[in-house]
């Protein structure tokens, strides 16, 4: 339930003080900020990592809050704590910030120093502090966005600021930021490294940390995935070592995304949906014929299927070696 405007919410306990953000390894969009810089401001700290689809689906709201309430005394700070090794590279984060239109301050946390200081465990995670630096509201995940905005407005009013109007900031996310089709989403996040991998269906199972040639199973059940070609299934990712290779997954969702990175030169790929070119079901990183290029380490949007959600089979064939594949996510 969202907070009621003009009433002091009972679910915003004084839990702790905002940890010192001066421990960040670096900053984007801002000089370094510490407790003295933030004194007297309402501060929203959001933990994120740039390949996380759950965070991406909150970005439109966070961007809107940062811009709408900046003049009323809200400071939004994104703490970028990486999940995958390439996300610890500051240049990769900088490119993501520019590509995604993140213009509020970003604290870089490659060693998880701030993550541990906050006792955080999730992406995205929101911590909202009042003008005295007390954490008054925290939420995890992509739900509760309206509740968080109501908390922002409440704390600004508590501080004698006056957010314009009585309504929340209108947000209409599109593209990768659009909400998931929660009513029909059936497939779980699927990691492709051996540390967290589940439901791998290539005959003979995975040969851990060594190159092996895989073949397609005779039947792929819902949520299962498999490789064709020569791959190394490593701890965090599976890497194509053969000249070409295919990842196959049976899924139930409107959207399918794949976090992947090139190991060296860009890698061209082709996507098929149920054995055919995706047509109008193609995602943002694929054309109607299914063609795309893996040129940078990030989340790639492969499928957004119109119409009724049903069980589908995706095949992504890489046409050169060096594709590192990390996780499949759905929406």
Residue, then its C-alpha position, 0 to 999 in steps of 0.5 A: x500500500x502506498x503512503x498517504x499524502x500529508x500523514x506520517x507513515x507508520x512503516x518508516x522506522x528510524x533504523x540507522x544513519x546513512x553510511x558514509x558514501x565517501x568510501x566509493x571507489x569513484x564517481x560519475x556525473x558528480x564530484x565525490x559526495x560525503x555526509x557533509x555534502x548531503x547534510x540538509x538534503x533528502x537522499x535516495x540511494x539506489x543500488x544497481x548494476x547495469x545488466x540487471x533487468x529488474x533495475x532497468x525496469x525501475x530506471x524511468x521512475x528513478x530518472x523522473x524522481x531525480x529531475x522532478x524533485x531535485x529543486x525541492x532538495x532530493x539528491x538521488x545517488x546510484x551506487x553501482x555494485x557489479x554482479x559480473x566481472x565486466x561490470x566492475x570496469x569503470x569505462x563499461x559503467x560510464x558507457x552504460x550511464x551515457x547510453x541509458x540517460x542516467x544523469x544523477x550522481x553515480x558512486x562506483x562500488x566495484x569492491x562491494x564496500x558500500x554494499x556491505x556498509x548498507x548490509x545490502x543483498x539485492x539489485x535494485x535496492x532503495x534506501x531513503x534518508x531524511x535531512x538528518x541522515x536517518x534511513x527512513x524507508x528501504x525497499x528491494x526489487x522493482x515493486x513498491x515504486x509508488x510507495x517509494x515516491x510517496x515516501x520521498x514526497x513525505x520526507x520533503x514535506x517534513x523538511x519544509x519543502x513543497x513538491x509541486x502538485x499532489x500527484x506522482x510524477x507521470x512515467x511511461x516506460x518504453x523499450x527495455x524499461x517497460x514493465x514485465x508482463x507479470x500476469x503471464x511471465x512463467x520462466x525464471x532467471x536462468x544462469x549459464x555458468x556452473x555455479x548457479x546453472x540449473x535445467x541444463x539439458x544437453x546430453x551428457x551434462x556439462x563438462x565443467x571448465x573445459x571445452x566440449x562439443x555439445x549436441x541438441x537434446x531430442x526434446x527440450x522441456x519448458x525452462x530447459x536450455x542446451x548448447x550445440x557446438x563447442x563450449x566451455x561451461x565456466x563458473x560464471x559464464x559459458x563461452x563459445x570456443x568453436x567456430x559457431x555454436x548455438x544456445x537453445x531455450x524453451x521459455x514462457x514469457x513476452x520478453x527474453x534477454x541475454x547478458x553476454x560479452x564478446x571475448x575480443x572482436x564483435x561476434x555476429x549472431x542470428x536468432x530464431x523463434x520457433x525455428x523461424x526469423x522472429x519478425x515482429x517479435x524481434x527485440x531491440x538488439x535484433x532485426x526482423x530477420x533475427x540478425x544482431x551483433x555482440x559488440x559490448x558487454x551488456x544485457x541484450x533484448x532479443x525477443x518481445x513477442x506480441x499477442x498471447x504469451x505461450x511456450x516458445x523456443x529461442x535459438x541464438x547461433x553465434x557465427x564466430x567464437x568468443x561469445x561469453x553468455x551469462x544469464x537469461x532473463x525474462x519479462 
